[in-house]
Amino acid sequence: NAGVTQTPKFQVLKTGQSMTLQCAQDMNHNSMYWYRQDPGMGLRLIYYSASEGTTDKGEVPNGYNVSRLNKREFSLRLESAAPSQTSVYFCASSDRTGALTYGYTFGSGTRLTVV
Amino acid sequence: GEDVEQSLFLSVREGDSSVINCTYTDSSSTYLYWYKQEPGAGLQLLTYIFSNMDMKQDQRLTVLLNKKDKHLSLRIADTQTGDSAIYFCAESLTGKLIFGQGTTLQVKP
């Protein structure tokens, strides 16, 4: 029972490089989310997908794009990485968008460093 | 606006009670949550409370909700070294969770 799986776990990029963070869930959840975590700032929502085929911007979407490939997978792409994007990225999923009875299930995170 | 506030750090001695506080701004939040993050790991749901409740108890954890003041607290009884972690409160709003900054709980032996 894997839950939410994120790959890679660690990544170092040079400024200007691109990469895609992968996320997959096996719980048949409708909604998926990407957050970034920075010290003293908690988790900030980058993008979310309420259901397959839809995506919406969160609090800090600039510099990122997302794709909801199918119900299971939700990827986050950095087209031209910047040092300000050094962070820990978390993917999460939930079973409903209305009444969030059980909150989210989180992946273990991707630690990204941009040099 | 959407804003959830927590103090950043709390230090207690093993065996004492810990109280982590949180304030939120949106009175229409349906559920409020506490998550725990251990070093190098993702967030795990610890407990939650429905907005029409004042208190919820689950073993060593007690959640208190004061809707008038928009104040949420998490009390951990008999705190153990294994409770050392970052604790996040979160409110649900239009299908999204809004998180506080996280409170780092340090438990000294």
Chai-1 contact restraints between the chains, C-beta under 6 A:
chainA,res_idxA,chainB,res_idxB,connection_type,confidence,min_distance_angstrom,max_distance_angstrom,comment,restraint_id
A,G40,B,Q101,contact,1.0,0.0,6.0,A-B,restraint_1
A,G42,B,F99,contact,1.0,0.0,6.0,A-B,restraint_2
A,G42,B,G100,contact,1.0,0.0,6.0,A-B,restraint_3
A,G42,B,Q101,contact,1.0,0.0,6.0,A-B,restraint_4
A,G42,B,G102,contact,1.0,0.0,6.0,A-B,restraint_5
A,L43,B,F99,contact,1.0,0.0,6.0,A-B,restraint_6
A,F90,B,G42,contact,1.0,0.0,6.0,A-B,restraint_7
A,T97,B,G95,contact,1.0,0.0,6.0,A-B,restraint_8
A,L100,B,Y31,contact,1.0,0.0,6.0,A-B,restraint_9
A,L100,B,S92,contact,1.0,0.0,6.0,A-B,restraint_10
A,G103,B,Y33,contact,1.0,0.0,6.0,A-B,restraint_11
A,G103,B,L45,contact,1.0,0.0,6.0,A-B,restraint_12
A,F106,B,G42,contact,1.0,0.0,6.0,A-B,restraint_13
A,F106,B,L43,contact,1.0,0.0,6.0,A-B,restraint_14
A,G107,B,G42,contact,1.0,0.0,6.0,A-B,restraint_15
A,S108,B,A41,contact,1.0,0.0,6.0,A-B,restraint_16
A,S108,B,G42,contact,1.0,0.0,6.0,A-B,restraint_17
A,G109,B,G42,contact,1.0,0.0,6.0,A-B,restraint_18
